[in-house]
Amino acid sequence: RLDHFAVVLVPGGWASDKYKALEADGREQLRGFVAAGGGYLGFCGGAGLALSHDSGLGLAPVSRKPSGDRLPSISGPVERRQTEPAHPAWSGIVDGTAASVWWPGQFSINESADVGVLARYGAPATGACVSDLPVEPGIDWEEWERIYGTNLNPKRLAGEPAVIEASFGEGRVLLSYPHFETPGDETGLKVVANMLGYLRSIAGDK
């Protein structure tokens, strides 16, 4: 069935579950689809599935940041800062608008890897929470980290890659930990449409 499509969109969820469900044959077919010129658009768990780790497809030379080194529990709106403002993904999109994140992973990119960072995280917006703590002025995050024994300071996310692009064979891969596909998010859905149009234009009619 992949022969009839130019782009595959993989939504969120556990990357390891997706990896198992595809089984060996499905994983190889999907890798072959992208290598032959297909597009891959992954959000959150769909992004994690494409990475290079033990439950990933290896479509991008990027791994996941270990839990101990990242902010593992933020959810809600977080600002998105464009690092490639001319990229088609951001056509008609105002820089700095918030996008929804839900307990996202984080990319770990080797400096020598041929990967483009299209956007980075900015500050949490109104309504964001870290674990069960609303992100509000005056919170002593260092104290909460000491009490809980885990990373909680939302500043740990600031400046980290949020959306990346890589090539795999003749194909192109767009990966985002923010959930631009969140229902009701008109700006986010416009980003999704931009991304799909961009990938389709590269893949061409198949």
N, CA, C and O of each residue as an XYZ file, in Angstrom:
824
protein
N       0.803     -1.217      0.000
C       0.000      0.000      0.000
C       0.833      1.262      0.000
O       0.352      2.310     -0.432
N       2.072      1.196      0.472
C       2.941      2.375      0.460
C       3.197      2.876     -0.956
O       3.487      4.057     -1.148
N       3.095      2.008     -1.939
C       3.353      2.393     -3.323
C       2.389      3.471     -3.812
O       2.682      4.151     -4.795
N       1.259      3.638     -3.154
C       0.240      4.585     -3.599
C       0.350      5.946     -2.921
O      -0.487      6.820     -3.150
N       1.371      6.135     -2.088
C       1.460      7.366     -1.309
C       2.835      8.021     -1.438
O       3.833      7.367     -1.740
N       2.852      9.332     -1.199
C       4.094     10.091     -1.250
C       4.649     10.382      0.137
O       5.856     10.563      0.301
N       3.759     10.428      1.147
C       4.159     10.814      2.504
C       3.470      9.901      3.511
O       2.301      9.553      3.348
N       4.196      9.521      4.543
C       3.625      8.800      5.679
C       3.646      9.726      6.883
O       4.682     10.312      7.200
N       2.493      9.864      7.567
C       2.396     10.651      8.789
C       2.210      9.692      9.955
O       1.296      8.867      9.959
N       3.098      9.815     10.952
C       3.034      8.938     12.129
C       2.774      9.810     13.360
O       3.617     10.631     13.722
N       1.615      9.641     14.008
C       1.258     10.479     15.155
C       1.949     10.022     16.430
O       2.843      9.176     16.402
N       1.516     10.601     17.556
C       2.150     10.307     18.833
C       1.790      8.939     19.381
O       1.058      8.175     18.753
N       2.312      8.644     20.555
C       2.171      7.330     21.175
C       3.553      6.765     21.470
O       4.562      7.396     21.158
N       3.603      5.603     22.055
C       4.889      5.012     22.412
C       5.619      4.506     21.169
O       5.099      3.672     20.426
N       6.836      5.025     20.952
C       7.620      4.599     19.798
C       7.889      3.095     19.842
O       7.872      2.432     18.805
N       8.135      2.559     21.031
C       8.449      1.129     21.142
C       7.267      0.266     20.726
O       7.453     -0.791     20.123
N       6.036      0.713     21.047
C       4.851     -0.042     20.632
C       4.698     -0.030     19.111
O       4.355     -1.046     18.506
N       4.954      1.113     18.509
C       4.866      1.215     17.051
C       5.913      0.310     16.402
O       5.637     -0.383     15.422
N       7.114      0.332     16.966
C       8.219     -0.471     16.438
C       7.858     -1.956     16.449
O       8.095     -2.662     15.469
N       7.285     -2.426     17.558
C       6.896     -3.833     17.667
C       5.759     -4.164     16.710
O       5.767     -5.213     16.065
N       4.769     -3.253     16.617
C       3.608     -3.524     15.773
C       3.982     -3.627     14.297
O       3.362     -4.391     13.558
N       4.978     -2.876     13.862
C       5.400     -2.933     12.463
C       6.029     -4.278     12.115
O       5.935     -4.745     10.980
N       6.670     -4.891     13.107
C       7.434     -6.119     12.910
C       8.564     -5.882     11.902
O       8.625     -4.833     11.261
N       9.434     -6.847     11.777
C      10.647     -6.663     10.981
C      10.331     -6.300      9.529
O      10.969     -5.415      8.960
N       9.358     -6.974      8.931
C       9.030     -6.718      7.532
C       8.465     -5.316      7.337
O       8.831     -4.623      6.387
N       7.584     -4.902      8.226
C       7.006     -3.575      8.128
C       8.043     -2.487      8.317
O       7.999     -1.457      7.643
N       8.975     -2.709      9.230
C      10.032     -1.720      9.454
C      10.893     -1.551      8.218
O      11.239     -0.432      7.842
N      11.239     -2.671      7.584
C      12.071     -2.594      6.387
C      11.313     -1.953      5.224
O      11.901     -1.206      4.441
N      10.025     -2.235      5.105
C       9.241     -1.618      4.041
C       9.142     -0.106      4.235
O       9.215      0.652      3.269
N       8.979      0.323      5.466
C       8.886      1.758      5.726
C      10.219      2.447      5.476
O      10.257      3.543      4.918
N      11.298      1.821      5.881
C      12.628      2.376      5.596
C      12.862      2.444      4.082
O      13.405      3.423      3.570
N      12.447      1.399      3.385
C      12.611      1.389      1.939
C      11.773      2.463      1.257
O      12.209      3.066      0.276
N      10.568      2.701      1.776
C       9.695      3.743      1.241
C      10.374      5.110      1.309
O      10.373      5.858      0.332
N      10.952      5.431      2.461
C      11.611      6.730      2.617
C      12.890      6.779      1.787
O      13.160      7.781      1.124
N      13.670      5.717      1.817
C      14.927      5.692      1.072
C      14.705      5.894     -0.422
O      15.556      6.458     -1.111
N      13.559      5.433     -0.920
C      13.256      5.553     -2.352
C      12.678      6.917     -2.726
O      12.348      7.150     -3.889
N      12.553      7.822     -1.747
C      12.077      9.165     -2.062
C      10.808      9.589     -1.354
O      10.315     10.695     -1.580
N      10.264      8.724     -0.494
C       9.055      9.079      0.238
C       9.330     10.058      1.358
O      10.470     10.219      1.794
N       8.274     10.711      1.819
C       8.377     11.626      2.949
C       7.883     10.978      4.227
O       6.983     10.138      4.195
N       8.470     11.366      5.356
C       8.069     10.872      6.668
C       7.851     12.064      7.570
O       8.751     12.884      7.748
N       6.651     12.171      8.147
C       6.319     13.230      9.089
C       5.912     12.577     10.399
O       4.911     11.863     10.458
N       6.691     12.822     11.457
C       6.422     12.194     12.738
C       6.262     13.206     13.845
O       7.034     14.160     13.945
N       5.246     12.995     14.687
C       5.004     13.848     15.846
C       5.196     13.042     17.130
O       4.642     11.953     17.279
N       5.971     13.577     18.036
C       6.215     13.006     19.364
C       6.645     11.538     19.246
O       7.775     11.280     18.832
N       5.797     10.577     19.589
C       6.188      9.172     19.445
C       6.494      8.798     18.023
O       7.324      7.923     17.776
N       5.827      9.456     17.061
C       6.140      9.233     15.652
C       7.513      9.753     15.286
O       8.179      9.211     14.403
N       7.939     10.818     15.977
C       9.304     11.321     15.803
C      10.294     10.352     16.422
O      11.325     10.035     15.830
N       9.966      9.880     17.632
C      10.853      8.936     18.307
C      11.056      7.663     17.524
O      12.143      7.087     17.546
N      10.014      7.208     16.823
C      10.118      5.993     16.013
C      11.154      6.138     14.917
O      11.773      5.147     14.529
N      11.361      7.344     14.405
C      12.271      7.555     13.278
C      13.729      7.667     13.694
O      14.616      7.634     12.841
N      13.993      7.799     14.994
C      15.348      8.074     15.451
C      16.220      6.823     15.473
O      15.750      5.715     15.214
N      17.490      7.021     15.784
C      18.465      5.928     15.799
C      18.686      5.453     17.236
O      19.538      5.982     17.951
N      17.910      4.454     17.646
C      18.028      3.831     18.963
C      17.434      2.434     18.864
O      17.069      1.992     17.775
N      17.334      1.738     19.991
C      16.966      0.322     19.929
C      15.519      0.068     19.521
O      15.183     -1.062     19.166
N      14.648      1.082     19.558
C      13.281      0.897     19.054
C      12.959      1.976     18.023
O      11.845      2.495     17.967
N      13.966      2.298     17.209
C      13.802      3.295     16.161
C      14.165      2.754     14.795
O      14.843      1.735     14.665
N      13.694      3.465     13.772
C      13.921      3.032     12.390
C      15.246      3.524     11.814
O      15.657      3.083     10.740
N      15.908      4.422     12.511
C      17.188      4.917     12.007
C      17.061      5.800     10.785
O      17.958      5.826      9.943
N      15.944      6.534     10.673
C      15.743      7.418      9.524
C      16.471      8.751      9.686
O      16.636      9.491      8.715
N      16.901      9.056     10.895
C      17.649     10.285     11.161
C      18.811      9.942     12.088
O      18.648      9.136     13.004
N      19.987     10.544     11.865
C      21.155     10.241     12.709
C      21.080     10.992     14.035
O      21.976     11.761     14.383
N      19.999     10.755     14.761
C      19.690     11.469     15.999
C      19.193     10.446     17.003
O      18.464      9.524     16.638
N      19.577     10.596     18.259
C      19.088      9.709     19.305
C      18.200     10.485     20.279
O      17.976     11.682     20.104
N      17.701      9.802     21.296
C      16.884     10.435     22.320
C      17.756     10.833     23.502
O      18.640     10.085     23.919
N      17.495     12.019     24.035
C      18.218     12.446     25.232
C      17.779     11.572     26.407
O      16.580     11.367     26.601
N      18.712     11.058     27.187
C      18.345     10.203     28.326
C      17.434     10.940     29.302
O      17.526     12.158     29.452
N      16.556     10.192     29.961
C      15.595     10.791     30.886
C      16.278     11.648     31.947
O      15.758     12.700     32.320
N      17.429     11.211     32.434
C      18.120     11.960     33.472
C      18.677     13.285     33.015
O      19.043     14.125     33.838
N      18.748     13.486     31.692
C      19.324     14.719     31.149
C      18.275     15.659     30.570
O      18.617     16.753     30.121
N      17.003     15.257     30.569
C      15.976     16.073     29.928
C      14.881     16.457     30.922
O      14.900     16.046     32.082
N      13.931     17.253     30.441
C      12.755     17.605     31.230
C      11.655     16.632     30.832
O      11.069     16.792     29.761
N      11.352     15.629     31.652
C      10.520     14.521     31.191
C       9.013     14.704     31.348
O       8.246     13.837     30.929
N       8.574     15.814     31.941
C       7.170     15.800     32.348
C       6.395     17.079     32.051
O       5.403     17.356     32.726
N       6.810     17.857     31.074
C       6.077     19.090     30.783
C       4.903     18.801     29.849
O       4.998     17.955     28.959
N       3.796     19.513     30.063
C       2.645     19.379     29.182
C       1.938     20.727     29.084
O       1.969     21.536     30.011
N       1.295     20.946     27.928
C       0.610     22.211     27.699
C       1.307     23.038     26.640
O       2.148     22.517     25.908
N       0.975     24.327     26.541
C       1.540     25.163     25.484
C       2.952     25.663     25.800
O       3.226     26.133     26.905
N       3.834     25.553     24.814
C       5.213     26.039     24.932
C       5.545     26.802     23.668
O       5.218     26.361     22.566
N       6.198     27.954     23.820
C       6.569     28.759     22.658
C       7.489     27.988     21.722
O       8.321     27.190     22.153
N       7.318     28.250     20.421
C       8.164     27.655     19.388
C       8.925     28.777     18.690
O       8.319     29.705     18.155
N      10.242     28.689     18.698
C      11.097     29.709     18.102
C      11.715     29.175     16.813
O      12.493     28.222     16.834
N      11.363     29.797     15.698
C      11.856     29.346     14.400
C      13.350     29.641     14.274
O      13.797     30.753     14.554
N      14.106     28.646     13.857
C      15.524     28.847     13.567
C      15.775     28.899     12.062
O      16.840     29.327     11.618
N      14.784     28.459     11.281
C      14.843     28.546      9.814
C      13.544     29.211      9.348
O      12.665     28.534      8.815
N      13.412     30.536      9.544
C      12.123     31.199      9.276
C      11.659     31.124      7.832
O      10.466     31.273      7.564
N      12.579     30.895      6.888
C      12.187     30.809      5.479
C      11.712     29.416      5.091
O      11.287     29.206      3.955
N      11.776     28.463      6.011
C      11.370     27.096      5.676
C       9.872     27.057      5.390
O       9.099     27.732      6.070
N       9.450     26.272      4.385
C       8.027     26.189      4.046
C       7.116     25.780      5.205
O       5.926     26.098      5.192
N       7.652     25.087      6.197
C       6.828     24.680      7.339
C       6.233     25.876      8.065
O       5.170     25.771      8.676
N       6.924     27.023      7.997
C       6.495     28.202      8.755
C       5.802     29.238      7.876
O       5.618     30.380      8.297
N       5.422     28.860      6.680
C       4.738     29.809      5.792
C       3.438     30.305      6.440
O       2.552     29.506      6.741
N       3.326     31.604      6.652
C       2.138     32.200      7.246
C       2.037     32.010      8.749
O       0.994     32.307      9.332
N       3.093     31.523      9.394
C       3.080     31.246     10.833
C       3.918     32.287     11.567
O       5.076     32.520     11.217
N       3.334     32.908     12.577
C       4.043     33.914     13.367
C       5.016     33.229     14.317
O       4.642     32.304     15.038
N       6.260     33.685     14.317
C       7.261     33.108     15.199
C       6.879     33.357     16.661
O       6.359     34.420     17.000
N       7.138     32.385     17.510
C       6.888     32.535     18.931
C       5.531     32.039     19.384
O       5.271     31.984     20.586
N       4.653     31.673     18.449
C       3.361     31.133     18.864
C       3.569     29.802     19.585
O       4.511     29.063     19.300
N       2.669     29.516     20.521
C       2.819     28.313     21.333
C       2.281     27.090     20.607
O       1.335     27.173     19.824
N       2.899     25.970     20.885
C       2.437     24.679     20.370
C       2.261     23.737     21.557
O       2.922     23.896     22.583
N       1.379     22.768     21.420
C       1.099     21.830     22.508
C       2.180     20.759     22.603
O       2.586     20.170     21.601
N       2.631     20.526     23.819
C       3.547     19.408     24.077
C       2.934     18.558     25.179
O       2.275     19.077     26.079
N       3.153     17.259     25.104
C       2.599     16.336     26.091
C       3.661     15.324     26.467
O       3.856     14.329     25.769
N       4.347     15.577     27.569
C       5.374     14.687     28.078
C       6.358     14.290     26.968
O       6.581     13.102     26.735
N       6.940     15.270     26.291
C       7.741     14.937     25.099
C       9.108     14.364     25.440
O       9.664     14.606     26.511
N       9.626     13.596     24.489
C      11.035     13.256     24.540
C      11.840     14.468     24.094
O      11.275     15.530     23.834
N      13.127     14.316     24.006
C      13.985     15.377     23.484
C      15.032     14.765     22.569
O      15.512     13.655     22.798
N      15.374     15.513     21.526
C      16.375     15.062     20.577
C      17.778     15.218     21.157
O      18.067     16.186     21.860
N      18.630     14.270     20.858
C      20.051     14.371     21.156
C      20.793     14.314     19.826
O      20.909     13.252     19.214
N      21.293     15.464     19.385
C      21.866     15.587     18.048
C      23.377     15.714     18.131
O      23.898     16.608     18.797
N      24.071     14.824     17.458
C      25.522     14.925     17.344
C      25.860     16.136     16.486
O      25.270     16.325     15.423
N      26.796     16.954     16.933
C      27.136     18.191     16.219
C      27.580     17.937     14.788
O      27.432     18.804     13.928
N      28.122     16.756     14.528
C      28.607     16.451     13.184
C      27.515     15.879     12.287
O      27.729     15.700     11.088
N      26.339     15.590     12.862
C      25.259     14.986     12.085
C      24.673     15.994     11.097
O      24.584     17.187     11.386
N      24.277     15.495      9.935
C      23.680     16.345      8.905
C      22.174     16.453      9.171
O      21.360     15.792      8.527
N      21.838     17.299     10.133
C      20.449     17.466     10.560
C      20.155     18.958     10.688
O      20.939     19.710     11.267
N      19.018     19.374     10.142
C      18.613     20.760     10.265
C      17.658     20.945     11.430
O      16.699     20.188     11.579
N      17.918     21.949     12.257
C      17.006     22.291     13.351
C      16.107     23.418     12.854
O      16.577     24.527     12.603
N      14.813     23.133     12.712
C      13.868     24.112     12.164
C      13.246     24.990     13.232
O      12.823     26.109     12.943
N      13.185     24.503     14.458
C      12.622     25.287     15.556
C      13.182     24.781     16.880
O      13.546     23.613     17.018
N      13.241     25.689     17.845
C      13.657     25.346     19.197
C      12.568     25.772     20.187
O      11.727     26.617     19.883
N      12.605     25.180     21.350
C      11.643     25.538     22.379
C      11.946     26.917     22.957
O      13.104     27.284     23.160
N      10.877     27.673     23.218
C      10.991     28.913     23.969
C      10.474     28.691     25.378
O      10.702     27.640     25.977
N       9.772     29.694     25.902
C       9.266     29.617     27.266
C       7.895     28.960     27.312
O       7.146     29.043     26.338
N       7.545     28.309     28.420
C       6.183     27.789     28.581
C       5.173     28.938     28.564
O       5.457     30.023     29.070
N       4.009     28.701     27.988
C       2.949     29.705     27.953
C       1.932     29.410     29.054
O       2.013     28.387     29.735
N       0.990     30.309     29.215
C      -0.033     30.146     30.247
C      -0.770     28.819     30.084
O      -1.248     28.490     28.998
N      -0.853     28.068     31.170
C      -1.522     26.783     31.137
C      -0.580     25.594     31.124
O      -1.020     24.453     31.266
N       0.713     25.846     30.954
C       1.681     24.751     30.950
C       1.918     24.252     32.376
O       1.870     25.023     33.334
N       2.170     22.959     32.495
C       2.465     22.338     33.781
C       3.708     21.465     33.645
O       3.970     20.890     32.589
N       4.453     21.379     34.717
C       5.532     20.404     34.817
C       5.126     19.424     35.907
O       4.979     19.802     37.070
N       4.945     18.154     35.524
C       4.347     17.173     36.417
C       2.998     17.730     36.871
O       2.162     18.034     36.020
N       2.751     17.877     38.172
C       1.481     18.434     38.647
C       1.618     19.891     39.066
O       0.749     20.414     39.764
N       2.696     20.555     38.653
C       2.972     21.924     39.089
C       2.719     22.917     37.958
O       3.403     22.856     36.936
N       1.748     23.840     38.108
C       1.554     24.875     37.092
C       2.806     25.753     36.991
O       3.413     26.099     38.005
N       3.179     26.104     35.780
C       4.341     26.974     35.584
C       3.896     28.402     35.847
O       3.193     29.001     35.033
N       4.304     28.944     36.982
C       3.915     30.277     37.413
C       5.138     31.006     37.946
O       6.114     30.370     38.344
N       5.097     32.350     37.957
C       6.206     33.122     38.536
C       6.373     32.806     40.017
O       5.402     32.530     40.722
N       7.601     32.853     40.466
C       7.873     32.713     41.891
C       8.127     31.301     42.380
O       8.420     31.106     43.559
N       8.021     30.308     41.500
C       8.270     28.934     41.932
C       9.775     28.696     42.051
O      10.541     29.028     41.146
N      10.182     28.124     43.165
C      11.587     27.769     43.387
C      11.812     26.375     42.803
O      11.678     25.367     43.497
N      12.161     26.338     41.506
C      12.281     25.055     40.826
C      13.438     24.226     41.372
O      13.362     22.997     41.384
N      14.494     24.873     41.818
C      15.609     24.118     42.388
C      15.171     23.376     43.645
O      15.597     22.247     43.887
N      14.312     24.018     44.449
C      13.817     23.365     45.650
C      12.912     22.184     45.304
O      13.001     21.124     45.924
N      12.035     22.375     44.305
C      11.154     21.280     43.900
C      11.949     20.116     43.312
O      11.608     18.954     43.529
N      13.013     20.432     42.566
C      13.851     19.352     42.036
C      14.504     18.575     43.167
O      14.638     17.354     43.093
N      14.910     19.287     44.214
C      15.524     18.610     45.359
C      14.499     17.710     46.048
O      14.819     16.586     46.435
N      13.263     18.205     46.201
C      12.230     17.438     46.903
C      11.842     16.193     46.110
O      11.783     15.092     46.658
N      11.575     16.377     44.807
C      11.095     15.277     43.979
C      12.220     14.363     43.486
O      11.984     13.201     43.155
N      13.443     14.896     43.439
C      14.552     14.092     42.958
C      14.536     13.854     41.466
O      15.028     12.830     40.994
N      13.962     14.809     40.703
C      13.918     14.677     39.244
C      13.991     16.066     38.618
O      13.854     17.071     39.316
N      14.206     16.125     37.313
C      14.290     17.403     36.613
C      12.901     18.015     36.449
O      11.992     17.370     35.925
N      12.735     19.270     36.901
C      11.444     19.943     36.838
C      11.524     21.358     36.288
O      10.517     21.889     35.819
N      12.683     21.973     36.332
C      12.799     23.378     35.923
C      12.531     23.512     34.428
O      13.270     22.950     33.621
N      11.468     24.259     34.038
C      11.156     24.382     32.605
C      12.256     25.055     31.795
O      12.278     24.948     30.569
N      13.172     25.751     32.473
C      14.285     26.366     31.744
C      15.190     25.324     31.108
O      15.966     25.635     30.204
N      15.091     24.084     31.583
C      15.897     23.015     30.992
C      15.514     22.759     29.538
O      16.317     22.239     28.763
N      14.286     23.126     29.167
C      13.800     22.884     27.809
C      14.141     24.024     26.854
O      14.236     23.813     25.645
N      14.326     25.224     27.388
C      14.535     26.409     26.558
C      15.748     26.253     25.645
O      16.839     25.907     26.100
N      15.548     26.511     24.363
C      16.632     26.440     23.394
C      16.903     25.057     22.851
O      17.713     24.897     21.938
N      16.234     24.046     23.402
C      16.432     22.683     22.907
C      15.720     22.496     21.558
O      14.691     23.126     21.317
N      16.257     21.635     20.674
C      15.594     21.396     19.380
C      14.185     20.853     19.563
O      13.961     19.925     20.340
N      13.239     21.440     18.838
C      11.842     21.005     18.908
C      11.382     20.360     17.608
O      10.592     19.417     17.623
N      11.879     20.871     16.480
C      11.514     20.358     15.156
C      12.792     20.220     14.341
O      13.584     21.159     14.264
N      13.000     19.044     13.728
C      14.222     18.817     12.960
C      13.890     18.226     11.593
O      12.793     17.717     11.364
N      14.863     18.308     10.696
C      14.725     17.764      9.343
C      15.985     17.001      8.988
O      17.093     17.432      9.307
N      15.815     15.870      8.329
C      16.959     15.067      7.892
C      16.604     14.379      6.577
O      15.433     14.253      6.220
N      17.631     13.943      5.874
C      17.450     13.148      4.664
C      17.768     11.696      4.966
O      18.633     11.386      5.785
N      17.041     10.805      4.280
C      17.331      9.379      4.384
C      17.234      8.808      2.978
O      16.142      8.701      2.420
N      18.364      8.443      2.410
C      18.376      8.035      1.013
C      17.891      9.181      0.153
O      18.398     10.298      0.253
N      16.899      8.906     -0.701
C      16.326      9.949     -1.546
C      15.148     10.652     -0.869
O      14.570     11.571     -1.449
N      14.787     10.240      0.333
C      13.614     10.783      1.012
C      13.948     11.853      2.022
O      15.114     12.129      2.307
N      12.897     12.452      2.561
C      13.046     13.534      3.538
C      12.210     13.216      4.774
O      11.116     12.660      4.684
N      12.760     13.586      5.928
C      12.151     13.268      7.209
C      11.967     14.549      8.010
O      12.931     15.285      8.224
N      10.735     14.830      8.458
C      10.435     15.952      9.353
C       9.940     15.377     10.676
O       9.006     14.576     10.698
N      10.567     15.787     11.779
C      10.243     15.237     13.087
C       9.987     16.360     14.078
O      10.765     17.309     14.173
N       8.886     16.244     14.818
C       8.486     17.286     15.768
C       8.026     16.667     17.072
O       7.170     15.782     17.068
N       8.583     17.119     18.195
C       8.036     16.702     19.477
C       6.798     17.516     19.849
O       5.895     16.949     20.464
N       6.691     18.807     19.519
C       5.400     19.486     19.709
C       4.305     18.854     18.856
O       4.547     18.420     17.729
N       3.105     18.810     19.411
C       1.957     18.203     18.728
C       1.220     19.267     17.914
O       0.201     19.799     18.354
N       1.736     19.569     16.737
C       1.042     20.517     15.871
C      -0.305     19.971     15.395
O      -1.165     20.737     14.959
N      -0.489     18.665     15.477
C      -1.730     18.050     15.013
C      -2.828     18.059     16.070
O      -3.858     17.413     15.885
N      -2.630     18.779     17.178
C      -3.626     18.840     18.244
C      -4.962     19.387     17.725
O      -4.983     20.468     17.137
N      -6.070     18.674     17.923
C      -7.371     19.150     17.449
C      -7.711     20.532     18.010
O      -7.503     20.803     19.192
N      -8.230     21.387     17.155
C      -8.630     22.725     17.572
C      -7.520     23.753     17.526
O      -7.789     24.944     17.684
N      -6.291     23.342     17.317
C      -5.165     24.273     17.231
C      -5.019     24.712     15.774
O      -4.348     24.043     14.989
N      -5.644     25.831     15.413
C      -5.667     26.256     14.015
C      -4.265     26.552     13.491
O      -3.934     26.204     12.357
N      -3.441     27.198     14.323
C      -2.069     27.493     13.890
C      -1.289     26.202     13.695
O      -0.579     26.042     12.702
N      -1.423     25.278     14.647
C      -0.713     24.008     14.541
C      -1.133     23.216     13.317
O      -0.293     22.626     12.638
N      -2.423     23.199     13.033
C      -2.899     22.450     11.874
C      -2.427     23.089     10.567
O      -2.233     22.395      9.569
N      -2.243     24.400     10.576
C      -1.664     25.066      9.406
C      -0.210     24.612      9.212
O       0.240     24.412      8.083
N       0.512     24.452     10.317
C       1.882     23.935     10.232
C       1.879     22.527      9.646
O       2.707     22.204      8.794
N       0.942     21.685     10.103
C       0.850     20.324      9.569
C       0.618     20.359      8.058
O       1.265     19.628      7.308
N      -0.315     21.218      7.616
C      -0.594     21.328      6.183
C       0.641     21.790      5.420
O       0.932     21.287      4.335
N       1.364     22.750      5.993
C       2.601     23.222      5.358
C       3.622     22.098      5.232
O       4.256     21.930      4.190
N       3.768     21.338      6.302
C       4.749     20.244      6.304
C       4.391     19.171      5.289
O       5.255     18.689      4.558
N       3.116     18.797      5.243
C       2.684     17.786      4.277
C       2.885     18.273      2.847
O       3.330     17.515      1.986
N       2.556     19.540      2.594
C       2.747     20.092      1.259
C       4.212     20.112      0.859
O       4.559     19.820     -0.285
N       5.069     20.459      1.811
C       6.509     20.501      1.560
C       7.046     19.109      1.230
O       7.773     18.938      0.252
N       6.690     18.116      2.046
C       7.174     16.763      1.806
C       6.633     16.202      0.497
O       7.350     15.514     -0.230
N       5.370     16.492      0.197
C       4.796     15.997     -1.049
C       5.482     16.622     -2.265
O       5.679     15.960     -3.283
N       5.844     17.909     -2.149
C       6.498     18.582     -3.275
C       7.865     17.975     -3.560
O       8.326     17.966     -4.702
N       8.508     17.466     -2.512
C       9.816     16.823     -2.699
C       9.646     15.418     -3.262
O      10.380     14.996     -4.156
N       8.653     14.695     -2.715
C       8.446     13.316     -3.145
C       7.858     13.243     -4.561
O       8.152     12.318     -5.318
N       7.023     14.237     -4.907
C       6.363     14.221     -6.210
C       5.233     13.220     -6.229
O       5.062     12.465     -5.271
N       4.474     13.195     -7.274
C       3.381     12.228     -7.409
C       3.954     10.830     -7.598
O       4.834     10.615     -8.432
N       3.451      9.893     -6.823
C       3.968      8.516     -6.908
C       2.891      7.588     -7.434
O       3.126      6.389     -7.579
